[in-house]
Amino acid sequence: MIPAAAHPRADTSGAQRQTPDTDPGGIADRVTYHNPDNGWSVLRVLPFDNPHQQETVTVHQTKVFAGATMEFHGSWTVHPKFGRQFKATKAIERKPATTAALEKYLGSGLIKDVAAGAVFIASIFAVIIALIIYIPKMV
């Protein structure tokens, strides 16, 4: 357990500081801000290790969208105005990790004309994966 004084959220000084590198990889739940000119983005991410706790990640990424399954490398900072954030120096997109992530990914508009059928496609995908996993165990 991290002592309260050493925990990144315990900083009340208002000064921006960094803590050791950790990877808050997860599913981009929301793109809060994206500058198309330079790629600077602010994302709200649902971490794999704690999917009920959104984390803020800042990153320079040319194409960002909700539903992307991402891995980030960088360091935690505490911004004087916006609080605890992960400042990513590297972002790697992975295959969608869950049916919900696939649904967000397809519904993001990244793939033209697919957004309307995103829920249906994600549902079919989930059934196919379930069949692939469970049918061999039944035989």
ROPA-969212 format. One record per residue: residue in three letters; z, x, y of N, C-alpha, C, O, CB in turn. Coordinates in steps of 0.2 Angstrom, whole numbers, plus 5000, padded with zeros to 4 digits. Each point is the difference from the previous one (the first is absolute). Glycine has a CB too. Layout:
- resn / nZ / nX / nY / caZ / caX / caY / cZ / cX / cY / oZ / oX / oY / cbZ / cbX / cbY
- ALA / Z / X / Y / Z / X / Y / Z / X / Y / Z / X / Y / Z / X / Y
...
! end
This chain:
- resn / nZ / nX / nY / caZ / caX / caY / cZ / cX / cY / oZ / oX / oY / cbZ / cbX / cbY
- MET / 5000 / 5004 / 4994 / 5000 / 4996 / 5006 / 5000 / 5004 / 5006 / 5003 / 5006 / 5000 / 5003 / 4985 / 4994
- ILE / 4990 / 5007 / 5011 / 5000 / 5004 / 5007 / 5006 / 4998 / 5004 / 5001 / 4994 / 5001 / 4986 / 5007 / 4998
- PRO / 5016 / 5004 / 5004 / 5006 / 4998 / 5005 / 4997 / 4997 / 5006 / 4994 / 5001 / 5002 / 5013 / 5008 / 4994
- ALA / 4996 / 4986 / 5006 / 4998 / 4996 / 5006 / 4997 / 5004 / 5006 / 4995 / 4999 / 5003 / 5013 / 4992 / 4994
- ALA / 4996 / 5014 / 5004 / 4998 / 5005 / 5006 / 4993 / 5003 / 4998 / 4996 / 5002 / 5005 / 5016 / 5000 / 4999
- ALA / 4986 / 5000 / 4990 / 4994 / 5003 / 4998 / 4994 / 4996 / 4999 / 4995 / 5002 / 5000 / 5013 / 5007 / 4995
- HIS / 4994 / 4984 / 5004 / 4994 / 4995 / 4999 / 4996 / 5000 / 5006 / 5002 / 4999 / 5006 / 5005 / 4995 / 4986
- PRO / 4986 / 5005 / 5007 / 4996 / 5000 / 5006 / 5001 / 4994 / 5004 / 4999 / 5000 / 5006 / 4992 / 5006 / 4987
- ARG / 5011 / 4988 / 5005 / 5001 / 4994 / 5004 / 5007 / 5001 / 5004 / 5001 / 4995 / 5004 / 4993 / 4998 / 4987
- ALA / 5010 / 5012 / 5007 / 5006 / 5000 / 5004 / 5000 / 5004 / 5007 / 5005 / 5000 / 5003 / 5000 / 5000 / 4986
- ASP / 4989 / 5002 / 5012 / 4999 / 5004 / 5007 / 5000 / 4995 / 5006 / 4996 / 4995 / 5000 / 4998 / 5014 / 4994
- THR / 5011 / 4991 / 5010 / 5000 / 4996 / 5006 / 5000 / 5004 / 5006 / 5001 / 4997 / 5006 / 5006 / 4995 / 4988
- SER / 4991 / 5014 / 5006 / 4999 / 5004 / 5006 / 4994 / 4999 / 5004 / 5000 / 5001 / 5006 / 5006 / 5008 / 4988
- GLY / 4989 / 4988 / 5003 / 4994 / 4998 / 5004 / 4995 / 5006 / 5000 / 4994 / 4999 / 5002 / 5013 / 4993 / 5005
- ALA / 4994 / 5013 / 4990 / 4996 / 5006 / 5000 / 4996 / 5000 / 4994 / 5002 / 4998 / 4994 / 5006 / 5009 / 5012
- GLN / 4985 / 4995 / 4994 / 4996 / 5000 / 4995 / 5002 / 5006 / 4995 / 5000 / 5005 / 5003 / 4990 / 4989 / 5004
- ARG / 5011 / 5005 / 4987 / 5001 / 5005 / 4996 / 4997 / 4999 / 4993 / 4997 / 4995 / 4998 / 5014 / 5007 / 5007
- GLN / 4988 / 5004 / 4991 / 4997 / 4999 / 4994 / 5005 / 5002 / 4994 / 5004 / 5003 / 5001 / 4985 / 5000 / 5004
- THR / 5009 / 4993 / 4989 / 5004 / 5002 / 4994 / 4996 / 5002 / 4995 / 4993 / 5000 / 5001 / 5015 / 4991 / 5002
- PRO / 4994 / 5012 / 4991 / 4996 / 5003 / 4995 / 4994 / 4995 / 4998 / 5001 / 4994 / 5000 / 5009 / 5013 / 4996
- ASP / 4985 / 4996 / 5001 / 4994 / 4996 / 4998 / 5002 / 4996 / 4994 / 5003 / 5002 / 4995 / 4990 / 5007 / 5009
- THR / 5005 / 4985 / 4996 / 5001 / 4995 / 4994 / 4993 / 4996 / 5000 / 4997 / 4999 / 5006 / 5016 / 5001 / 4994
- ASP / 4985 / 4997 / 4995 / 4994 / 4996 / 5000 / 5002 / 4993 / 4999 / 5002 / 4997 / 4995 / 4992 / 5012 / 5000
- PRO / 5005 / 4987 / 5011 / 5001 / 4993 / 4999 / 4994 / 4996 / 4998 / 4998 / 4995 / 5003 / 5010 / 5006 / 5006
- GLY / 4988 / 5002 / 4986 / 4994 / 4997 / 4997 / 5002 / 4992 / 4998 / 5005 / 4998 / 4998 / 4991 / 5013 / 4998
- GLY / 4999 / 4985 / 5006 / 5000 / 4993 / 4998 / 4994 / 4996 / 5002 / 4995 / 5003 / 5001 / 5017 / 4998 / 5001
- ILE / 4989 / 4993 / 5000 / 4995 / 4995 / 5001 / 5000 / 4999 / 5008 / 5005 / 4998 / 5002 / 4995 / 4997 / 4986
- ALA / 4994 / 5006 / 5015 / 5000 / 4999 / 5008 / 5000 / 4992 / 5000 / 4996 / 4997 / 4999 / 4998 / 5014 / 5004
- ASP / 5012 / 4986 / 5000 / 5001 / 4993 / 5000 / 4997 / 4998 / 5007 / 4997 / 4994 / 5000 / 5013 / 5007 / 4993
- ARG / 4990 / 5003 / 5012 / 4997 / 4998 / 5006 / 4998 / 5006 / 5004 / 5003 / 5005 / 5000 / 5004 / 4984 / 5000
- VAL / 4987 / 5010 / 5004 / 4998 / 5005 / 5005 / 5003 / 4998 / 5007 / 4997 / 4995 / 5002 / 4992 / 5008 / 4991
- THR / 5016 / 5000 / 5009 / 5003 / 4998 / 5006 / 4995 / 5002 / 5006 / 5000 / 4996 / 5005 / 5012 / 5005 / 4990
- TYR / 4985 / 5005 / 5005 / 4996 / 5002 / 5005 / 4995 / 5005 / 4997 / 5002 / 5004 / 4996 / 5007 / 4995 / 5013
- HIS / 4985 / 5001 / 4993 / 4995 / 5005 / 4998 / 4995 / 5001 / 5006 / 4997 / 4996 / 5003 / 5004 / 5000 / 4985
- ASN / 4998 / 5011 / 5014 / 4996 / 5002 / 5005 / 4993 / 5002 / 4997 / 5000 / 5005 / 4997 / 5010 / 4998 / 5011
- PRO / 4985 / 4993 / 4992 / 4994 / 5002 / 4997 / 4997 / 5006 / 5003 / 4996 / 5004 / 4996 / 5002 / 4984 / 5001
- ASP / 5003 / 5014 / 5009 / 4997 / 5006 / 5003 / 5003 / 5007 / 4997 / 4996 / 5004 / 4998 / 5003 / 4990 / 5012
- ASN / 5008 / 5006 / 4988 / 5002 / 5006 / 4997 / 5004 / 4999 / 4994 / 5002 / 5005 / 4997 / 4999 / 4999 / 5014
- GLY / 4999 / 4990 / 4986 / 5003 / 4999 / 4994 / 5008 / 4999 / 4999 / 5002 / 4999 / 4995 / 4988 / 5007 / 5001
- TRP / 5013 / 4995 / 5010 / 5007 / 5000 / 5000 / 5002 / 4993 / 4998 / 4998 / 4995 / 5003 / 5003 / 5014 / 5006
- SER / 5004 / 4990 / 4986 / 5002 / 4993 / 4998 / 5007 / 5000 / 4999 / 5004 / 5005 / 4998 / 4985 / 4994 / 4996
- VAL / 5014 / 4995 / 5006 / 5007 / 4998 / 4999 / 4999 / 4995 / 4994 / 4998 / 4995 / 5001 / 5007 / 5008 / 5011
- LEU / 4998 / 4999 / 4982 / 5000 / 4995 / 4995 / 5007 / 4998 / 4998 / 5005 / 5004 / 5001 / 4985 / 5002 / 4995
- ARG / 5011 / 4988 / 5001 / 5006 / 4998 / 4997 / 4999 / 5000 / 4992 / 4995 / 4997 / 4998 / 5008 / 4995 / 5012
- VAL / 5000 / 5012 / 4987 / 4999 / 5002 / 4993 / 5006 / 4997 / 4995 / 5006 / 5001 / 5002 / 4987 / 5009 / 5002
- LEU / 5005 / 4987 / 4991 / 5005 / 4998 / 4995 / 5001 / 5006 / 4995 / 4995 / 5000 / 4995 / 5002 / 4987 / 5006
- PRO / 5008 / 5017 / 4999 / 5000 / 5005 / 4995 / 5001 / 4998 / 4993 / 5002 / 4995 / 4998 / 5003 / 5012 / 5011
- PHE / 4992 / 4997 / 4987 / 5000 / 4999 / 4992 / 5008 / 5000 / 4998 / 5001 / 4996 / 4996 / 4988 / 5009 / 5003
- ASP / 5015 / 4999 / 5004 / 5007 / 5001 / 4997 / 5004 / 4994 / 5003 / 5006 / 4999 / 4998 / 4993 / 5013 / 5001
- ASN / 4999 / 4985 / 5006 / 5004 / 4994 / 5003 / 4995 / 4995 / 5004 / 5000 / 5000 / 5006 / 5010 / 5008 / 4996
- PRO / 4987 / 4988 / 4994 / 4994 / 4996 / 5003 / 5003 / 4994 / 5004 / 4996 / 4997 / 5003 / 4998 / 5006 / 4987
- HIS / 5012 / 4996 / 5011 / 5003 / 4995 / 5004 / 5002 / 5003 / 5007 / 5002 / 4996 / 5005 / 5002 / 4998 / 4985
- GLN / 4995 / 5013 / 5011 / 5002 / 5003 / 5006 / 4994 / 5003 / 5004 / 4997 / 5005 / 4997 / 5014 / 4997 / 4998
- GLN / 4986 / 4995 / 5010 / 4994 / 5003 / 5003 / 5002 / 5006 / 5004 / 5006 / 5001 / 5003 / 4989 / 4988 / 4998
- GLU / 5001 / 5016 / 4999 / 5001 / 5006 / 5003 / 4994 / 5001 / 5005 / 4994 / 4998 / 4999 / 5012 / 5007 / 4992
- THR / 4995 / 4998 / 5015 / 4995 / 5002 / 5005 / 4997 / 5006 / 4998 / 5004 / 5005 / 5000 / 5001 / 4988 / 5009
- VAL / 4988 / 5008 / 4991 / 4997 / 5006 / 4999 / 4995 / 5001 / 5006 / 4996 / 4995 / 5001 / 5005 / 5004 / 4986
- THR / 4999 / 5007 / 5016 / 4994 / 5002 / 5005 / 4996 / 5005 / 4996 / 5002 / 5004 / 4997 / 5005 / 4993 / 5013
- VAL / 4986 / 5002 / 4991 / 4996 / 5004 / 4997 / 4993 / 5000 / 5004 / 4998 / 4995 / 5003 / 5008 / 5003 / 4986
- HIS / 4990 / 5007 / 5010 / 4993 / 5001 / 5003 / 4996 / 4998 / 4994 / 4999 / 5005 / 4996 / 5004 / 5003 / 5013
- GLN / 4994 / 4986 / 4991 / 4996 / 4998 / 4994 / 4994 / 4996 / 5003 / 5001 / 4995 / 5004 / 5009 / 5005 / 4988
- THR / 4984 / 5002 / 5007 / 4994 / 4996 / 5003 / 5000 / 4993 / 4998 / 4998 / 4996 / 5004 / 4996 / 5015 / 4996
- LYS / 5007 / 4988 / 4993 / 4999 / 4993 / 4998 / 5007 / 4998 / 4997 / 5002 / 5003 / 4995 / 4986 / 4998 / 5003
- VAL / 5015 / 4994 / 5005 / 5007 / 4998 / 4997 / 4999 / 4992 / 5000 / 4997 / 4997 / 5004 / 5010 / 5013 / 5001
- PHE / 4997 / 4987 / 4990 / 4999 / 4993 / 4999 / 5006 / 4998 / 4995 / 5003 / 5004 / 4996 / 4985 / 4996 / 5005
- ALA / 5015 / 4994 / 5000 / 5005 / 4997 / 4996 / 4998 / 5000 / 4993 / 4994 / 4998 / 4999 / 5010 / 4995 / 5011
- GLY / 5001 / 5008 / 4986 / 4998 / 5000 / 4992 / 4999 / 5006 / 4997 / 4999 / 5001 / 4994 / 4997 / 4988 / 5008
- ALA / 5002 / 5016 / 5002 / 4999 / 5007 / 4998 / 5006 / 5003 / 4996 / 5005 / 5000 / 5003 / 4986 / 5002 / 5006
- THR / 5008 / 5001 / 4985 / 5005 / 5003 / 4997 / 5000 / 5008 / 5002 / 4995 / 5003 / 4999 / 5005 / 4989 / 4991
- MET / 5005 / 5010 / 5013 / 5000 / 5007 / 5004 / 5005 / 5004 / 4997 / 5005 / 4998 / 4998 / 4990 / 4997 / 5012
- GLU / 5004 / 5012 / 4991 / 5004 / 5005 / 4999 / 5000 / 5004 / 5006 / 4995 / 5002 / 5003 / 5004 / 4999 / 4984
- PHE / 5007 / 5000 / 5016 / 5001 / 5004 / 5006 / 5004 / 5006 / 4999 / 5004 / 5001 / 4996 / 4995 / 4989 / 5011
- HIS / 4999 / 5015 / 4997 / 5004 / 5007 / 5000 / 5001 / 5001 / 5008 / 4996 / 5000 / 5004 / 4999 / 5005 / 4985
- GLY / 5011 / 4997 / 5012 / 5002 / 5002 / 5007 / 5008 / 5000 / 5001 / 5003 / 5003 / 4995 / 4986 / 4991 / 5009
- SER / 5013 / 5003 / 5001 / 5008 / 5001 / 5001 / 5002 / 4994 / 5004 / 4997 / 4996 / 5003 / 5003 / 5016 / 4996
- TRP / 5007 / 4986 / 4999 / 5003 / 4995 / 5004 / 5002 / 5002 / 5007 / 5002 / 5005 / 5001 / 5002 / 4990 / 4988
- THR / 4995 / 5000 / 5016 / 5002 / 5002 / 5007 / 5004 / 4994 / 5002 / 4999 / 4994 / 4997 / 4991 / 5013 / 5005
- VAL / 5013 / 4994 / 5003 / 5004 / 4994 / 5004 / 4997 / 5000 / 5007 / 5002 / 5005 / 5004 / 5009 / 4996 / 4988
- HIS / 4985 / 4994 / 5010 / 4997 / 5000 / 5006 / 5005 / 4996 / 5005 / 5004 / 4996 / 4998 / 4984 / 5004 / 4997
- PRO / 5013 / 5003 / 5011 / 5005 / 4997 / 5005 / 4999 / 4992 / 5001 / 5005 / 4997 / 5001 / 4996 / 5015 / 5004
- LYS / 4993 / 4986 / 4995 / 4999 / 4993 / 5001 / 4999 / 4996 / 4994 / 5002 / 4994 / 5000 / 4993 / 5009 / 5011
- PHE / 5001 / 5000 / 4984 / 4998 / 4996 / 4994 / 5004 / 5001 / 4994 / 4999 / 4997 / 4995 / 4990 / 5003 / 5010
- GLY / 5016 / 5005 / 4995 / 5004 / 5001 / 4995 / 4997 / 5004 / 4994 / 4995 / 5004 / 5001 / 5010 / 4985 / 5002
- ARG / 4997 / 5010 / 4991 / 4999 / 5004 / 4994 / 4992 / 4999 / 4998 / 4998 / 4994 / 4999 / 5014 / 5005 / 4997
- GLN / 4985 / 5006 / 5003 / 4992 / 5000 / 4999 / 4999 / 5006 / 4995 / 5003 / 5005 / 5001 / 4994 / 4989 / 5010
- PHE / 4998 / 5005 / 4985 / 4997 / 5005 / 4996 / 4994 / 5003 / 5003 / 4995 / 4996 / 5001 / 5010 / 4999 / 4988
- LYS / 4995 / 5011 / 5014 / 4994 / 5003 / 5003 / 4996 / 5003 / 4995 / 5002 / 5006 / 4997 / 5004 / 4996 / 5014
- ALA / 4989 / 4995 / 4986 / 4995 / 5003 / 4995 / 4995 / 5005 / 5003 / 4997 / 4999 / 5005 / 5005 / 4990 / 4988
- THR / 4998 / 5017 / 5003 / 4995 / 5005 / 5002 / 4994 / 4999 / 4995 / 4995 / 5003 / 5001 / 5014 / 5005 / 5004
- LYS / 4992 / 4988 / 4990 / 4995 / 5000 / 4995 / 5001 / 4993 / 4996 / 5006 / 4998 / 4999 / 4993 / 5014 / 4999
- ALA / 4995 / 4984 / 5001 / 5001 / 4994 / 4997 / 4994 / 4999 / 4995 / 4995 / 5002 / 5001 / 5010 / 4993 / 5009
- ILE / 4997 / 5003 / 4984 / 4995 / 5000 / 4994 / 5000 / 4992 / 4998 / 5006 / 4997 / 4998 / 4996 / 5015 / 4998
- GLU / 4992 / 4985 / 5004 / 5000 / 4994 / 4997 / 4999 / 5000 / 4993 / 4997 / 5004 / 4997 / 4998 / 4992 / 5014
- ARG / 5009 / 4999 / 4986 / 5000 / 4999 / 4992 / 4997 / 4994 / 4998 / 4999 / 4995 / 5005 / 5011 / 5012 / 4994
- LYS / 4989 / 4992 / 4995 / 4998 / 4993 / 4998 / 5005 / 4995 / 5001 / 5006 / 5002 / 5000 / 4987 / 5003 / 4991
- PRO / 5006 / 4989 / 5010 / 5005 / 4994 / 5001 / 5005 / 5000 / 4995 / 4998 / 5000 / 4994 / 4993 / 4994 / 5012
- ALA / 5015 / 5006 / 4996 / 5005 / 5001 / 4995 / 5003 / 4993 / 4997 / 5002 / 5000 / 4994 / 5001 / 5010 / 5012
- THR / 4996 / 4985 / 4997 / 5002 / 4993 / 4998 / 4995 / 4995 / 5001 / 4995 / 5002 / 5004 / 5017 / 5001 / 4998
- THR / 4988 / 4991 / 4995 / 4996 / 4995 / 5001 / 5000 / 4998 / 5008 / 4995 / 4999 / 5003 / 5006 / 4997 / 4985
- ALA / 5005 / 5004 / 5014 / 5001 / 4998 / 5008 / 4996 / 5005 / 5004 / 4997 / 4998 / 5005 / 5014 / 4997 / 4992
- ALA / 4990 / 5012 / 5001 / 4996 / 5005 / 5004 / 4993 / 4999 / 5000 / 4996 / 5001 / 5005 / 5013 / 5007 / 4993
- LEU / 4988 / 4990 / 4996 / 4993 / 4999 / 4999 / 4998 / 4994 / 5004 / 4995 / 5000 / 5003 / 5006 / 5005 / 4985
- GLU / 5003 / 4990 / 5012 / 4998 / 4994 / 5004 / 5000 / 5002 / 5007 / 4995 / 4997 / 5004 / 5011 / 4995 / 4988
- LYS / 4999 / 5011 / 5011 / 5000 / 5002 / 5007 / 4994 / 5005 / 5001 / 4996 / 4999 / 5005 / 5016 / 5000 / 4996
- TYR / 4986 / 5006 / 4995 / 4995 / 5004 / 5000 / 4993 / 4996 / 5001 / 4996 / 5002 / 5004 / 5011 / 5007 / 4990
- LEU / 4992 / 4987 / 5001 / 4994 / 4996 / 5000 / 5000 / 4995 / 5006 / 4994 / 4999 / 5003 / 5005 / 5002 / 4985
- GLY / 5006 / 4997 / 5014 / 5000 / 4995 / 5006 / 5000 / 5003 / 5007 / 5000 / 4997 / 5005 / 5007 / 4996 / 4988
- SER / 4993 / 5014 / 5007 / 5001 / 5003 / 5006 / 4993 / 5000 / 5004 / 5000 / 5002 / 5006 / 5009 / 5006 / 4989
- GLY / 4986 / 4990 / 5002 / 4993 / 5000 / 5003 / 4997 / 5007 / 4999 / 4994 / 5001 / 5003 / 5010 / 4991 / 5005
- LEU / 4999 / 5013 / 4989 / 4997 / 5006 / 4999 / 4993 / 5000 / 4996 / 4995 / 5003 / 5002 / 5016 / 5002 / 4999
- ILE / 4989 / 4990 / 4994 / 4994 / 4999 / 4996 / 4997 / 4993 / 5003 / 5003 / 4995 / 4999 / 5002 / 5012 / 4990
- LYS / 4990 / 4994 / 5014 / 4997 / 4994 / 5003 / 4999 / 4994 / 4995 / 4998 / 5001 / 4994 / 4996 / 5007 / 5014
- ASP / 5007 / 4986 / 4994 / 4999 / 4994 / 4997 / 5005 / 4999 / 4993 / 4998 / 4995 / 4996 / 4990 / 5005 / 5008
- VAL / 5017 / 5004 / 4996 / 5004 / 4999 / 4994 / 5007 / 4997 / 5002 / 5003 / 4998 / 4996 / 4991 / 5012 / 4999
- ALA / 5007 / 4991 / 5011 / 5007 / 4997 / 5003 / 5002 / 4993 / 4998 / 5005 / 4999 / 4998 / 4993 / 5009 / 5011
- ALA / 4997 / 4988 / 4991 / 5001 / 4993 / 4998 / 5002 / 4999 / 4993 / 5004 / 4995 / 4998 / 4988 / 5001 / 5011
- GLY / 5006 / 5008 / 4986 / 5001 / 4999 / 4993 / 5006 / 5005 / 4998 / 5000 / 5001 / 4994 / 4988 / 4995 / 5004
- ALA / 5015 / 5007 / 5007 / 5005 / 5006 / 4998 / 5005 / 4997 / 4995 / 5002 / 5004 / 4995 / 4996 / 5001 / 5016
- VAL / 5005 / 4989 / 4990 / 5005 / 4998 / 4995 / 4998 / 4999 / 4994 / 5003 / 5001 / 4995 / 5003 / 4993 / 5014
- PHE / 4988 / 5002 / 4990 / 4997 / 4999 / 4994 / 4998 / 5007 / 4996 / 5002 / 5000 / 4994 / 4993 / 4989 / 5011
- ILE / 5002 / 5015 / 4998 / 4998 / 5007 / 4997 / 5006 / 5003 / 4998 / 5000 / 5003 / 4994 / 4990 / 4998 / 5013
- ALA / 5016 / 5000 / 4997 / 5006 / 5003 / 4998 / 5003 / 4997 / 4994 / 5003 / 5003 / 4996 / 4999 / 5000 / 5016
- SER / 4998 / 4990 / 4988 / 5003 / 4996 / 4994 / 4996 / 5002 / 4994 / 5003 / 5001 / 4994 / 5000 / 4990 / 5013
- ILE / 4990 / 5009 / 4993 / 4996 / 5002 / 4994 / 5002 / 5007 / 4998 / 5000 / 5001 / 4994 / 4990 / 4991 / 5010
- PHE / 5010 / 5012 / 5001 / 5002 / 5007 / 4998 / 5006 / 5001 / 4996 / 5001 / 5003 / 4995 / 4993 / 5001 / 5016
- ALA / 5011 / 4992 / 4992 / 5007 / 5000 / 4996 / 5000 / 4998 / 4993 / 5003 / 5002 / 4996 / 5002 / 4996 / 5015
- VAL / 4991 / 4996 / 4988 / 4999 / 4998 / 4993 / 4996 / 5005 / 4996 / 5003 / 5001 / 4994 / 4997 / 4987 / 5010
- ILE / 4995 / 5015 / 4998 / 4997 / 5005 / 4996 / 5004 / 5006 / 4999 / 5000 / 5002 / 4994 / 4990 / 4995 / 5011
- ILE / 5014 / 5005 / 4999 / 5005 / 5006 / 4999 / 5005 / 4998 / 4995 / 5002 / 5004 / 4995 / 4996 / 5000 / 5017
- ALA / 5005 / 4990 / 4989 / 5005 / 4997 / 4995 / 4997 / 5000 / 4993 / 5003 / 5002 / 4995 / 5002 / 4991 / 5014
- LEU / 4988 / 5005 / 4990 / 4997 / 5000 / 4994 / 4999 / 5007 / 4997 / 5001 / 5001 / 4994 / 4993 / 4988 / 5009
- ILE / 5004 / 5015 / 5001 / 4999 / 5007 / 4998 / 5007 / 5003 / 4997 / 5000 / 5004 / 4995 / 4991 / 4997 / 5013
- ILE / 5014 / 4998 / 4996 / 5007 / 5002 / 4998 / 5003 / 4997 / 4994 / 5002 / 5003 / 4995 / 5000 / 5000 / 5017
- TYR / 4998 / 4990 / 4987 / 5003 / 4997 / 4995 / 4997 / 4998 / 4994 / 5003 / 5000 / 4995 / 5003 / 4995 / 5014
- ILE / 4987 / 5004 / 4991 / 4996 / 4999 / 4994 / 5001 / 5005 / 4994 / 5001 / 4999 / 4995 / 4991 / 4995 / 5012
- PRO / 5008 / 5013 / 4995 / 5000 / 5005 / 4995 / 5007 / 5000 / 4997 / 5001 / 5001 / 4994 / 4991 / 5006 / 5012
- LYS / 5013 / 4990 / 4997 / 5007 / 5000 / 4997 / 5001 / 4994 / 4996 / 5004 / 5000 / 4995 / 5000 / 5005 / 5015
- MET / 4991 / 4990 / 4990 / 5001 / 4994 / 4996 / 4996 / 5001 / 4993 / 5002 / 4997 / 4995 / 4998 / 4996 / 5015
- VAL / 4996 / 5012 / 4990 / 4996 / 5002 / 4994 / 5004 / 5004 / 4995 / 4998 / 5001 / 4994 / 4992 / 4998 / 5012
! end
